[in-house]
Amino acid sequence: MRMERLRLMARRYVGAAVAVVVVAASGVGAWQYHAWRGRQAEQAWGATYFAALRAADTSHIAPGETSALTPQQKDALARLATLDSVPSGLRTLSRMERAVLLASSGDRAGALALWSQVSDDSGADPLLRSLAGLLWVQHQIDDGDPAVLRSRLATLDGAGKPWRGLAEECEALLDIRQGRLADARRRLGQLTTQIDVPEGLRSRAGGMLQTLGASPS
């Protein structure tokens, strides 16, 4: 009788153990399937992005000029727009590329809206958020509200900020636009002596100083 009870108990526990193993295996299988689907989706998003990137080439447009979108660029714009609901990394890059395309075609309002979205996206990479804010200012430097532009630049020109030099250059351009030439000379003079800003930016600041009638020294 004791042996029979042991056999019944063993059968009961073995059944329970098998059930646990089946449930665990099902969970692992579901997780692996979900991960596989996620990888497949990421690969598809990446393929869409890089295909659009190849078609979005704007190297034929001279800096400061605009040109109507080619059929390939229009296709790239549509492809990039399909990535607006994907995870933030690729979404941010696609918005930045769309903004470049729109700006190069003369649609400044559309480009500004996209740069603003990136700048306001708390999930986006901080470096790209700052860059979007800088581009938003640069494309309004001639006719945007100086007070609004300066308030945005104030968040970009602090010590250690990645785009500090370019932000200070924008502030100098605003000074020139508003007739504050002494302030412009001071900012540009500081830029020419800062070794942590790109050499091209220092040279450009020196050229503007000469145009304003002052030497970099």
C-alpha positions in Angstrom: 0.0 0.0 0.0 2.8 2.4 0.8 4.5 1.6 -2.5 1.2 2.2 -4.3 0.8 5.6 -2.5 4.4 6.5 -3.5 3.7 5.6 -7.1 0.5 7.8 -7.1 2.4 10.6 -5.5 5.2 10.3 -8.0 2.8 10.4 -10.9 1.0 13.5 -9.5 4.3 15.4 -9.0 5.7 14.3 -12.3 2.6 15.5 -14.1 2.9 18.9 -12.3 6.6 19.1 -13.2 5.8 18.3 -16.8 3.1 21.0 -16.8 5.6 23.6 -15.4 8.2 22.6 -18.0 5.6 23.0 -20.8 4.5 26.4 -19.6 8.1 27.5 -19.2 9.0 26.3 -22.7 5.9 28.0 -24.1 7.0 31.3 -22.5 10.5 31.0 -23.8 9.2 30.2 -27.2 6.9 33.2 -27.2 9.7 35.5 -26.0 12.0 34.2 -28.7 9.4 34.7 -31.4 8.7 38.2 -30.1 12.4 39.0 -30.2 12.7 37.5 -33.7 9.8 39.7 -34.9 11.4 42.7 -33.3 14.7 42.0 -35.1 12.8 41.5 -38.4 11.1 44.9 -37.9 14.3 46.7 -37.1 16.0 45.3 -40.2 13.0 46.4 -42.3 13.1 49.9 -40.8 16.9 50.1 -41.3 16.5 49.0 -44.9 13.9 51.7 -45.5 16.0 54.4 -43.9 19.2 53.6 -45.9 17.3 53.2 -49.2 15.7 56.6 -48.6 19.1 58.1 -47.6 20.6 57.1 -51.0 17.7 58.7 -52.8 17.7 61.8 -50.7 21.1 63.1 -52.0 21.3 66.9 -52.0 24.9 67.3 -52.9 24.0 68.9 -56.2 22.5 71.9 -54.4 24.9 74.7 -53.5 24.9 76.0 -49.9 22.3 78.7 -49.4 20.3 77.7 -52.5 17.2 75.7 -53.0 16.0 73.4 -55.7 12.7 71.5 -56.4 12.7 68.0 -55.2 13.5 65.3 -57.7 11.2 62.3 -58.1 13.8 60.3 -56.2 13.9 62.8 -53.4 10.1 62.8 -53.2 10.2 59.1 -52.9 12.8 59.4 -50.1 10.6 61.9 -48.3 7.7 59.5 -48.4 9.8 56.5 -47.2 11.2 58.6 -44.3 7.8 59.6 -43.3 6.8 56.0 -42.7 9.4 55.9 -39.9 7.7 58.5 -37.8 6.3 55.9 -35.4 9.4 53.7 -35.0 11.7 53.8 -31.9 13.2 57.2 -31.2 16.7 56.6 -32.6 15.7 55.9 -36.2 12.7 58.3 -35.9 15.0 61.2 -35.0 17.4 60.5 -37.8 14.5 60.2 -40.3 13.1 63.5 -39.2 16.5 65.2 -39.5 16.8 63.9 -43.1 13.3 65.0 -44.0 14.0 68.5 -42.6 17.2 68.7 -44.8 15.2 67.7 -47.9 12.4 70.2 -47.2 14.8 73.0 -46.4 16.8 72.3 -49.6 13.5 72.5 -51.6 12.5 75.9 -50.1 9.9 74.5 -47.7 11.4 76.2 -44.6 8.2 76.0 -42.6 8.1 72.2 -43.0 11.8 71.9 -42.1 11.4 74.1 -39.0 8.4 72.0 -37.8 10.5 68.8 -38.0 13.5 70.4 -36.3 11.2 71.6 -33.5 9.8 68.1 -33.1 13.3 66.7 -32.7 14.3 69.4 -30.3 11.3 68.9 -28.1 11.5 65.0 -28.2 12.7 64.0 -24.7 13.5 60.5 -26.0 15.8 61.7 -28.7 19.6 61.8 -28.5 20.6 65.0 -26.7 23.3 65.7 -29.3 20.7 65.6 -32.1 18.2 67.6 -30.1 20.8 70.4 -29.7 21.6 70.2 -33.4 18.0 70.5 -34.3 17.6 73.5 -32.1 20.7 75.1 -33.7 19.4 74.5 -37.3 16.0 75.9 -36.3 17.8 79.1 -35.3 20.2 79.2 -38.3 17.4 79.0 -40.8 15.7 82.1 -39.2 18.7 84.2 -38.5 17.8 86.8 -41.1 14.1 87.3 -40.3 13.2 85.5 -37.1 12.3 87.2 -33.8 15.6 88.0 -32.3 14.4 87.6 -28.7 13.0 84.1 -29.5 16.2 83.1 -31.3 18.4 84.3 -28.5 16.4 82.4 -26.0 17.0 79.2 -27.9 20.7 80.0 -28.4 21.0 80.6 -24.6 20.5 76.8 -24.2 23.2 76.0 -26.7 26.1 78.3 -25.9 27.1 77.2 -22.4 30.5 75.7 -21.5 30.7 72.1 -22.6 27.8 72.3 -25.0 28.5 70.4 -28.2 27.4 73.2 -30.6 28.6 76.2 -28.5 30.9 77.8 -31.1 28.2 77.7 -33.8 25.6 79.1 -31.3 28.0 82.0 -30.5 28.4 82.7 -34.2 24.6 82.9 -34.5 24.5 85.3 -31.6 27.2 87.5 -33.4 25.1 87.4 -36.6 22.1 88.6 -34.6 24.2 91.4 -33.1 25.1 92.5 -36.6 21.5 92.3 -37.8 20.4 94.5 -34.8 23.3 97.0 -35.3 25.1 95.9 -32.1 28.5 95.9 -33.8 30.6 96.2 -30.6 28.9 93.1 -29.2 29.4 91.3 -32.6 33.2 92.2 -32.6 33.5 90.9 -29.0 31.9 87.6 -29.7 33.8 87.1 -33.0 37.1 88.0 -31.3 36.4 85.4 -28.6 35.7 82.8 -31.3 39.0 83.4 -33.1 40.9 82.5 -29.9 39.0 79.4 -28.8 41.0 76.3 -29.6 38.1 74.0 -28.8 36.0 75.2 -31.8 36.5 74.0 -35.4 39.3 75.7 -37.3 36.9 76.6 -40.1 34.7 78.5 -37.6 37.6 80.4 -36.2 38.6 81.4 -39.7 35.1 82.5 -40.6 34.9 84.6 -37.4 38.2 86.3 -38.4 36.9 87.0 -41.8 33.7 88.6 -40.4 35.9 90.7 -38.0 37.8 92.0 -41.0 34.6 92.8 -42.7 33.5 94.8 -39.7 36.7 96.7 -39.7 38.5 95.0 -36.8 41.4 92.5 -36.8 41.1 89.3 -34.8 43.6 90.6 -32.3 
